[in-house]
Every structure is written in C-alpha cells, then in structure tokens.
Amino acid sequence: MLDKYGPWAVITGASSGIGAEFARQLASQRFNVVLVARRKQRLQLLAAQLRTTFQVKTVVIVADLTSVEDLERVVQETSAIEVGLLINNAGMETHGPFLSSSQQALQQLIALNICAVTHLAHAYGNRMCAQKRGGIIFVSSLSSSGIPYLSAYSSSKAYVSTLAGTLHQEFRQHGVCCMALEPGFVESEMTLPKESALGKHAATSMMPVNVCVSEALRVFGTRTFCTPGFMNRLRKVALRMLPRSLAMWIVAACLRYSQSRGRINN
Ligand SMILES: NC(=O)c1ccc[n+]([C@@H]2O[C@H](COP(=O)([O-])OP(=O)(O)OC[C@H]3O[C@@H](n4cnc5c(N)ncnc54)[C@H](OP(=O)(O)O)[C@@H]3O)[C@@H](O)[C@H]2O)c1
C-alpha cells in the first residue's frame, strides 16, 4: 500500500472516530500523515502518539473545512510534500425531521459534506493525476441510498458516493484510484447516544471503528464501493432490490415506529 499510495496521506476529520483510526492504521503501515480538523489539542496528541509508536512524520493543520480560505490553506501547506493518498473523511450530520434543522446547520452540512469534499478531490486529484499515481477514499455512508429523517445528510452522501464512483472512472487512466467507503453505523462521536438520536437506534448494530477502517484499507484499489460488514451489505442489497419510493417508505415507517416507542428523540 505504501509503495502505491505513499509516502504521505492527508486525512480530514482526523481528530476523532473514523479519521483518527485511518491515521493510526496508515501510520502503522509507515505512511507519514497530515492530520486535519478543528480541534488542535486532539490532533497534536494523536500526532505525538503516531510519531512515538510508529516513527512516522506528522503534520497538524488546524482548519475549519467549511471555509474556502481554510481549504486553500490545507492544500497550500501540503504543496511541498508528496501526497499519494487523501482520506476525504470529515463530515457532519443533521438528523430528525428536515424542518427541525436550522438553515444554518443545513448550509454548514452542505459546505462540509459536499463543497469541502469536492474542493479537496479537485486539488489533490489534479496533483495525483499529474504525478500518475495516488488514491482518494471518500467516506460516504450506507445512508447514501436516501434515508428519511436523515434527509440532508443522506443526500449529501449520495453526492459523495457518486463523485467517488465517477472520478474513479475519470482518474484511473492516470493511475489514480478512488473508492467510496459506505459504512453503516460505526462507533464514533457521531453515533454516541448522547450526541445522536440515531446512534441510540443503532446501538445494537454498531461496528467498531478499527474493523470499518481495516476493511476499507484491505479492499482499496480493488473496489470502487466498499460497505464494511456482511449485515450492512445485506441491508444495502435489500434496499436496492426494492423500488426506491417503497424502500424510503419502509425506512420512514420504521423510524417513526422507533420514535413512537421512545427509541429516537428529536
Ligand atoms: N459513525 C458512523 O456511523 C458513520 C457512518 C457512515 C459514515 N460516517 C461518516 O464518517 C465520517 C467521519 O465521521 P465519524 O463517525 O468518525 O464522526 P466523528 O467522530 O464525529 O468525526 C468527525 C470528524 O470531522 C471533523 N469535522 C467536523 N466538522 C469539521 C469542520 N467544519 N472542519 C474540519 N473538520 C471537521 C471532526 O473534527 P473537529 O470537530 O475537531 O473539527 C472529526 O474529526 C463522516 O463523513 C461521517 O459522515 C460515519
């Protein structure tokens, strides 16, 4: 993996959850890592751990990826190093009825989940295609098929998955691989019961973060779409076999039922 996609990996949303785990597993494979997120202390602590444990180089970039200036700064601050891998991971969710989310939260979600992902794919895709090697993992979601009560989030992930799949076809002739990682529920801050109502709902089917990331890294370069976990793949296939409107109706009915039983509180 290091030969093909090293020596540096840029990981967005590296201060917790899936992004931090990508940083740990890539560093364990001797990748040097650029850690990007807003929480400086978290990033610095992780960077120190990775340097000590795996003797790799690290760069910490504190950035709010909803800001175009910060996005440009990330790209500029990594211009002198050879980036072979981008983990386009940072994301946020809004959950509950669409109308209960503020306009501001929805704009922020679009800026982070769609605009930042696109900006970085363009910037690093350009560089990688020019250097004729590299890879981008887009962290999407199983919800990309469209989940009511996760409407803006799941729609943003539909964009991310489509972008990954289409760019893979455009970039592969330049030696660059793209993959959409579409996990189901994964243990992270996003799904902590106190943070996320859906986390409560999903507590029984939660995947440990290291399992999700190791499966993604294991298949990267051989698949365009990766859904870790047999049960998640089964859910994906089942949802795809139904007419879309019926699949969405069933999911909405299940979520409303859970809400009425007090398992989801919006
Ligand atoms: N957990 C799941 O069940 C699940 C399932 C499918 C897909 N995903 C996707 O996986 C990705 C990672 O999520 P996670 O589960 O690991 O959740 P998480 O632990 O909440 O991590 C989110 C990461 O994004 C960063 N981030 C949030 N807003 C940011 C901003 N404006 N600028 C820069 N960084 C920002 C956070 O860092 P700071 O707060 O320090 O900025 C954090 O490092 C997301 O794209 C999510 O949609 C998660």
The ligand as a Tripos MOL2 file, in Angstrom:
@<TRIPOS>MOLECULE
LIG
   48    52     1     0     0
SMALL
NO_CHARGES

@<TRIPOS>ATOM
      1 N1        -20.1470    6.9720   12.5940 N.am      1 LIG1
      2 C1        -20.9510    6.4450   11.6770 C.2       1 LIG1
      3 O1        -21.8480    5.6330   11.9780 O.2       1 LIG1
      4 C2        -20.7720    6.8130   10.2350 C.ar      1 LIG1
      5 C3        -21.4430    6.0380    9.2870 C.ar      1 LIG1
      6 C4        -21.2880    6.3350    7.9490 C.ar      1 LIG1
      7 C5        -20.4800    7.3870    7.5700 C.ar      1 LIG1
      8 N2        -19.8410    8.1560    8.5070 N.ar      1 LIG1
      9 C6        -19.0040    9.2610    8.0380 C.3       1 LIG1
     10 O2        -17.7040    9.1070    8.5670 O.3       1 LIG1
     11 C7        -17.0610   10.3710    8.5930 C.3       1 LIG1
     12 C8        -16.3790   10.5410    9.9480 C.3       1 LIG1
     13 O3        -17.3640   10.5610   10.9450 O.3       1 LIG1
     14 P1        -17.1640    9.8600   12.3640 P.3       1 LIG1
     15 O4        -18.1970    8.8360   12.5010 O.co2     1 LIG1
     16 O5        -15.7410    9.4900   12.5590 O.co2     1 LIG1
     17 O6        -17.6120   11.0520   13.3220 O.3       1 LIG1
     18 P2        -16.7830   11.9990   14.2960 P.3       1 LIG1
     19 O7        -16.0450   11.1910   15.3010 O.co2     1 LIG1
     20 O8        -17.7840   12.9950   14.7510 O.co2     1 LIG1
     21 O9        -15.7090   12.6800   13.3450 O.3       1 LIG1
     22 C9        -15.9890   13.7710   12.5090 C.3       1 LIG1
     23 C10       -14.6710   14.4250   12.1630 C.3       1 LIG1
     24 O10       -14.9200   15.5200   11.2720 O.3       1 LIG1
     25 C11       -14.2810   16.6730   11.7770 C.3       1 LIG1
     26 N3        -15.0120   17.8740   11.4240 N.ar      1 LIG1
     27 C12       -16.3130   18.1540   11.7020 C.ar      1 LIG1
     28 N4        -16.6180   19.3860   11.2640 N.ar      1 LIG1
     29 C13       -15.4800   19.8840   10.7070 C.ar      1 LIG1
     30 C14       -15.1470   21.1160   10.0920 C.ar      1 LIG1
     31 N5        -16.0550   22.1040    9.9370 N.pl3     1 LIG1
     32 N6        -13.8790   21.2970    9.6360 N.ar      1 LIG1
     33 C15       -12.9560   20.3260    9.7980 C.ar      1 LIG1
     34 N7        -13.2060   19.1440   10.3490 N.ar      1 LIG1
     35 C16       -14.4560   18.9280   10.8080 C.ar      1 LIG1
     36 C17       -14.2590   16.4790   13.2960 C.3       1 LIG1
     37 O11       -13.1680   17.1890   13.8660 O.3       1 LIG1
     38 P3        -13.2560   18.5920   14.6570 P.3       1 LIG1
     39 O12       -14.5470   18.6190   15.4090 O.co2     1 LIG1
     40 O13       -12.0370   18.5610   15.5120 O.co2     1 LIG1
     41 O14       -13.1740   19.6230   13.5760 O.co2     1 LIG1
     42 C18       -13.9870   14.9890   13.3990 C.3       1 LIG1
     43 O15       -12.5940   14.7420   13.3150 O.3       1 LIG1
     44 C19       -18.1420   11.4070    8.2930 C.3       1 LIG1
     45 O16       -18.0400   11.8240    6.9710 O.3       1 LIG1
     46 C20       -19.4330   10.6280    8.5050 C.3       1 LIG1
     47 O17       -20.4630   11.1520    7.7450 O.3       1 LIG1
     48 C21       -19.9680    7.8770    9.8320 C.ar      1 LIG1
@<TRIPOS>BOND
     1     1     2 1
     2     2     3 2
     3     2     4 1
     4     4     5 ar
     5     4    48 ar
     6     5     6 ar
     7     6     7 ar
     8     7     8 ar
     9     8     9 1
    10     8    48 ar
    11     9    10 1
    12     9    46 1
    13    10    11 1
    14    11    12 1
    15    11    44 1
    16    12    13 1
    17    13    14 1
    18    14    15 2
    19    14    16 1
    20    14    17 1
    21    17    18 1
    22    18    19 2
    23    18    20 1
    24    18    21 1
    25    21    22 1
    26    22    23 1
    27    23    24 1
    28    23    42 1
    29    24    25 1
    30    25    26 1
    31    25    36 1
    32    26    27 ar
    33    26    35 ar
    34    27    28 ar
    35    28    29 ar
    36    29    30 ar
    37    29    35 ar
    38    30    31 1
    39    30    32 ar
    40    32    33 ar
    41    33    34 ar
    42    34    35 ar
    43    36    37 1
    44    36    42 1
    45    37    38 1
    46    38    39 2
    47    38    40 1
    48    38    41 1
    49    42    43 1
    50    44    45 1
    51    44    46 1
    52    46    47 1
@<TRIPOS>SUBSTRUCTURE
     1 LIG1         1 GROUP 0 **** ****
